[in-house]
């Protein structure tokens, strides 16, 4: 593998997984402690987690596009 092909995996692991973890912490641990903003915190935590999953999956399927020589 070339370095161009390998850059998507560190981004996927370095951005996607932490977003999933932070979203889970917000939605599961922090939301029950805040009664006034519980729905908003759950929504934001879920949104962050879902975006993390999308970034993780997208990073796994990225492939290098061949360059067009002119």
GIQUI-V369389 format. One record per residue. N is the residue number from 1. RES is the residue in one letter. PSI is psi in radians with two decimals (999 if undefined). NEAR is the number of other ideal C-beta (glycine too) atoms within 10 Angstrom. Layout:
BEGIN
N,RES,PSI,NEAR  N,RES,PSI,NEAR
END
This chain:
BEGIN
1,X,2.44,7  2,X,2.90,7  3,X,-0.50,6  4,X,-0.61,11  5,X,-0.44,11  6,X,-0.18,10  7,X,-0.43,13  8,X,-0.57,16  9,X,-0.80,13  10,X,-0.61,10  11,X,-0.74,14  12,X,-0.76,19  13,X,-0.60,13  14,X,-0.36,12  15,X,-0.80,15  16,X,-0.88,20  17,X,-0.80,14  18,X,-0.59,13  19,X,-0.68,20  20,X,-0.77,18  21,X,-0.81,13  22,X,-0.73,14  23,X,-0.71,20  24,X,-0.71,15  25,X,-0.77,14  26,X,-0.85,19  27,X,-0.60,19  28,X,-0.72,13  29,X,-0.72,11  30,X,-0.65,15  31,X,-0.76,20  32,X,-0.35,11  33,X,-0.31,9  34,X,1.78,12  35,X,-0.61,7  36,X,-0.74,7  37,X,0.39,13  38,X,-0.85,13  39,X,-0.71,10  40,X,-0.75,11  41,X,-0.70,18  42,X,-0.72,17  43,X,-0.82,14  44,X,-0.75,16  45,X,-0.75,20  46,X,-0.71,16  47,X,-0.78,14  48,X,-0.75,20  49,X,-0.76,20  50,X,-0.75,13  51,X,-0.65,15  52,X,-0.73,21  53,X,-0.73,15  54,X,-0.74,12  55,X,-0.71,19  56,X,-0.84,17  57,X,-0.72,11  58,X,-0.66,13  59,X,-0.50,18  60,X,-0.51,12  61,X,0.08,8  62,X,2.37,14  63,X,2.73,8  64,X,2.34,12  65,X,2.27,7  66,X,2.43,6  67,X,2.50,6  68,X,2.05,5  69,X,2.42,4  70,X,999,3
END
